[in-house]
């Protein structure tokens, strides 16, 4: 697909960028941060497509493009049937290689709309998806900076500038939609949590499309996030009215009870949330991917993973740590794994520097409750993503939307924000 194909949509794109800057580019945000982060995001989306087109065998991103182009071409001749496909998920008489009701099949809907608008341009669609991802990140970072100023610089680095986070959540990928909807959902929950007085009901309506998008792209992460956010909001509401719950210990007990209730309710939201099925599916996925993976490349290895809850719990810490810190730079592997290893080494150094900084200043790491909930979301989501995915090539991409929630406290507890404030 030539780079120059149908750029007539560009005025709309620039209008959206301008509107984003005017609506979310608050005075306390430095213009340099906004524009450099946006440019980085857009360039990463284009670079991702170029790398897969030039050096890698197409990859999923170009597969999505080809399938969306087929749907878009069909839609021009069958607009009524296309609307039924979008709204009611009706079957289309086309050769689509993605399973119906899968998140990939759903992704074809917004992508085909973008293809209709951009004239089947991969690069044009990449710009809009990258912009959506950036929009969500900027929205969340703006609210984090406002309500937790001591974590503002860390949030900016984690969500807007950390290499793999920006790269893998850009362009024509499902993770662009995932990152945008995830950050919008969390940012809107934070708005509700921090509001001083109730707002009109329509102010909360934006949560519906944000949660819906998140659910359609990664339903298990959506379920975890909703349970964590709703129970946190409920606990805050209850503790403001019940004097008995003012102590931290009782709040922890109450939150645990609410979490258990929320998890029980969530188990009815989707067939795969049945605990026995869920555990079996994790093990089945892990074994099948291990069977087809190249043993010469680094793989996530766990100890005798069995289809039981206890085995999953036992192996969860190891899987989570390997997701964050492996592959190591010294492991024999192709170039991509070496680049991932360099970033993992950087993460390890940030952790060591943060711990050293805390010990040196004899400080206990402080973390607001809301950010603690986000860190717990990273832990649970990380386990659910890493255990079924022993292939580090895939796992490095899958961890990208989760990684900022780990980096946020790590960076804030270290000296990096102070160093940057002196430089800037």
N, C-alpha and C positions, 0 to 999 in steps of 0.2 A: 504494500500500500504506500503510494508516494506521500511524502511529507506535506505536499502542497494541496492535498485533496480537500476541497470544499472548506474554505475558511470564512464563509459568509456568516457563520454563527459567532464570530469573534466579538462583534460589538456587544452581544448579549453577555458573553463571558466577561468582558471588561466592565460592563455595567454591574454584574454580580460582585466582582472584586471591589468595585468602588462602593457598592452598597454595604458589603461586609466591612470595609474599612470605616465607613461612616457610622455603622450601627454598633460595631464591637471594638473599633480602634479607639479606646478611651484615652483621655489625655495622659493618664499615668503610665500608659504603655508607650515605649519608645518606638517611633516610626521605623527606625532601623531594624528593630527586632521583628516587627510585623512583616515588612517587605522582604527582608532577607530570608525569614522562615518560609514565607509563601513562595518565593522564587526557588528555594531549595526543594520544597515539596513538588512543585510543578516540574522542575528539572529531573528529579528522581523518578517521577512517573514516566517521562519520556525516555530516560536512561534505561529504566527497567524493560520497556518494550524493545528498545534498540538492542540491548544485550541479548534478550531471548531471540530476537530475529536474526542477529548477526553471529553470535557465538554459541548459542544453545539451540537445541532442536525445537524451536517454537514455544514450547512450554504451555502451561494452562492459559496464560494470558492471551496468546494468539489463537488458541482453541476457542476461548470465549468470544473473541472478535469474529471469527469465521461463522460460528453458530448464530451470533446476534445479527450478523449481516444477512444470513439466510432468513431469519425471522423478520427483519426489517424490510427486506425485498418482498416477502410474502405479504406483509402488512400493507404495503402501498396498493396492492391489488385487492386486498380483502380487509378493509378497515373495520367493518362490523365484527367479523370473526376475530380480528386482532384485539379489539376491545373486550370481547368475551374471554379471550385468552388472558388478558391482563387482569380483569376483574374477577372472573369466575374460574380461572385456571382450566378452561376447557381445552380439550385435546386439539393439537394443531396437526394438520396433515403433512408434516415435514419429517425429514430424517434428522432427528436431534439425538445426539449420543448421550445426553444426560438424563438420569432417571427423573420422572415426574415426582413432584413434592420434595425433591432434594434442594439443598440450598443453592447448588449450582444452577439448577433449572430455574429457580426463582431469580437468580442474578441475571438471567437472560432478559427478564422483563425491563428493569431499569436500563440495562445496557442496550437493548434494542430500541428503546425510546431515544437514548442518546444518539444511536446510529441513525435513526430517522432524522433527528435534528441536525446532525453534523454531516449528513451525506455518506454514511458508512465509514467515517473517518476514525481509525483506531486512535490517532494522535489527538483529535478533537475530543473524543470520549474520555481519553486519559486526562485531559486538562480538567474536565468537569468532575470526574471522580476524585482526582487529587484535591481539587478545590473543596469538595464536600468533606473529605477526610481532614483537611487543614481547618476548615470552618469549625468542625466539632472540637478539634484539639484547641484551637484558639479560644473558643467559647469556654471550655473547661478551665484552661490556664488562666483566663481573665478572672474567673470566679475564685479560683484557688489563690491568685495573687491578692484579690480583694479581701477574702475572709481569713486567709492564712499567710500574711505578708512575709513571715519568716521562712516560708517554703516557696515563695514566689520564683526566685531564681532557679531553684531546683526543678520546679514544675516546667519552667520555660525550656531548660536544657533537656529534660526527660521526654517531653511530648513534642517539642518543635525542632530539636537539633541533634538528638542522639542518632547515630548513623543508621543502624538496622531498623529502628523504629520508624524513621522517616521513609526509608527506601521501600520496605516491604508493605507499608500501608499507603502506597501511592499507586497511581496508574490504574490500568484495567485489571483489577484484582478484587476478589470478594473482601479482602481485608481492608480496602479503602472504605467500603460501605460499613464494615464492622467497626473500624476505628471511629468514623464519624458518628455513627449511631450510638456507640458505647460512650463516647465523650459527651455527646448531647444529653444522653440519659442521666449520667452522673452529674453533669452540670445543672440540669433541671432539678434533680433531687436536692442538690446543694442549695439551690435557690429557695426551695420549699423549706428546707431545714433552717436556713438563716433569716427567713422573712420575719420582720418584727410584728406584722399584723396580717391576717388572712387577706389574700388577694381574690379578685373575682374568679369564678370557676374557669372561665375561658382561658385564663393565664396558664392553667395546668394542662390544656388540651395538647400542647406540643409534646408532652410525654407520650401520648398514644402512638403517633407515627415513629417516634424515636425507639420506643420499646418494641414496636411491631417489626421495624427493620432489623433491630438487634436479634430478635427472636427468630426471624426467617433466615438470618445468616448463620448464627451460632446459638441455637436454642438452649443448649446446656449452660453456656456462659450467661445468657440472659436470665435463666432461672436462678442461678447462683446470685447474680447481681440484684435481682428483684427481691429475693428473700433477705439478703443482707441490708439493702437500702430500706425496705419497708419495716423490718424489725428495728432498725436503728431509729427511724422516724417515730415509730410507735413507742419505743423506750423513752425517747426524749419527751414526747407528749405526756406519757404516764408519769415520769419522774417530776414533771413540773406541777402535777396535781396531787401526787401521793407523797406525803412527807416520809413515810416509812422507807421509800426507795432512794433517799438522798445519799446514802453511803455507797461507795464504789463497789463493795463486795455484793451488796444486794442488787445493785444495778447489773452486775455481771451475771448473777443467778437469774434475774428476770430476763436478761437478754438471751441467755442460754435456753430458757424455757420458750421464749418467743421464736428463737431460731429452730428449735425442735418442732414447734407447731408449724412454722413456715415450711420447713423441709417436708413435713408430713403432707401439707396441703399441696406443695409443688409436685409430690410423687404422683398426684392424679392428673397433672397438667399434660403429661406426655407419656406414651407407653414405655419409652426407654428409661424413665425415671424409676421404674421398679428396681429396687436395689439389687436383687438377684440377677436380673437381666443386665443391668448396667455393669456389674462386676464381670459377668461372663463376656460381655461385649468388649470391655477393656482388654481382657486377656486374649480373646479371639483376635482382635485387631493387632495387638502386640506380636503375637506368634505369626500371623500371616505376613506382616510387614517384615519381620525378621527373616522369614523363609525366602523372601524375594530380594532382600537387600544384599549389596555387595559386601562380603566379609572383609575386603581389603580397605574399606572406608570405616571411619569411626562410627560406632553404634552405641546407643544408650543401652546399657546392660543392667538388668535387675536380677535379684537373687531368687530363683525358683518361683516366679510369679504364678500363682494359682488362682482359679476362679472363686475366691472367697474374700470376704470383706477384710479379714485379718491380714491376709497376704498383701492386699492392696495397701492397707494402712502401713504395714511393715516396709514396703518398698517405696512409699510415697516420698519420704525425705530424700532418699538417694536419687529418685527420678527428678525431683525438683532442683536439687543441687546440680545435677548433670545438665539439666536444661539451661541453667543460668551460666555455668562455668565451662562446659565442654561444647565443642571439641577444644582440647588444649592445643596451643600453637606448636608444640613439639611432636604431636601425633602425626604419623605418616598419612598424608591425605592430599587430594588435589588442591588447586589454588583457592577455590571457593571456601573450603574448610580452613585453610590457612588465614584467610581474611576474617572468617568468623572467629578463629582462635585469637587473632589480634584484638578484636573487640572484647572477647571474653576475658583476655588478660587485662584490658582496661577496666572492666567491671570488677575483677578481683582486686586490682589496685585501689579502686574507689572504695571498696569495702574495707580494705586494710587501712587506708588513710582515714576513713570515717571512725573506725574503732580506735585507731591511734589518737585521733583528735579528741574523742570522748574521754579516753583514759588520761590523756595529758592534762585536760582541763577539769578532770574529776567530775564529769557531768553524766547524769543518768539521761539516756536519750528520751526526749519528750516527743510525744506524738499525739496531736488532737484526735479525739475519738473517731471523727469522720475519716481521717486519713488512716487510722488504724483499721477501719472497716475496709478501706480500699486495699490495704496491705494484705488483709485476710482474703479478699477477693483474688489477689494475685496468687496467694498460696493455693487456694482451692482450685482456681482456674488453671494454674500451672501444673498441678497434679493431674487434672483431667485431660490436659493437652499432652503432657509428656509421657505418661505411662502407656498410652496406646500408640505412641509415635517414636519408635526407636531409631528412625532414620534422621540424623541430625540435619541433613539437607532440607527436609520438610519442617523439622522442629524449629530450626532457626527462623523460618518464616512465621510459623504458628505462634511463637512466643512474642513476636514484635508488638501486637496490640496490648499484651499484658505487662511487658517489661517496664514501661514507665512507672507503674504503680509500685515496683520494687526500687527503682532508681530514685524516685521522689524522696523518700526518707534518707536513703543512703547519701545522696548528694547534700541534702540539707544538714545532716549530722556532721559532715566533713567541712574542710576549709575552702572548698571550691567556690561557693557563693561569695565569700569574703574576698577571695582573690579577684574574682570577676568584677566585683563592685569597685575595687581599687583601680582596675584597668580601665573600666568604663565610666 
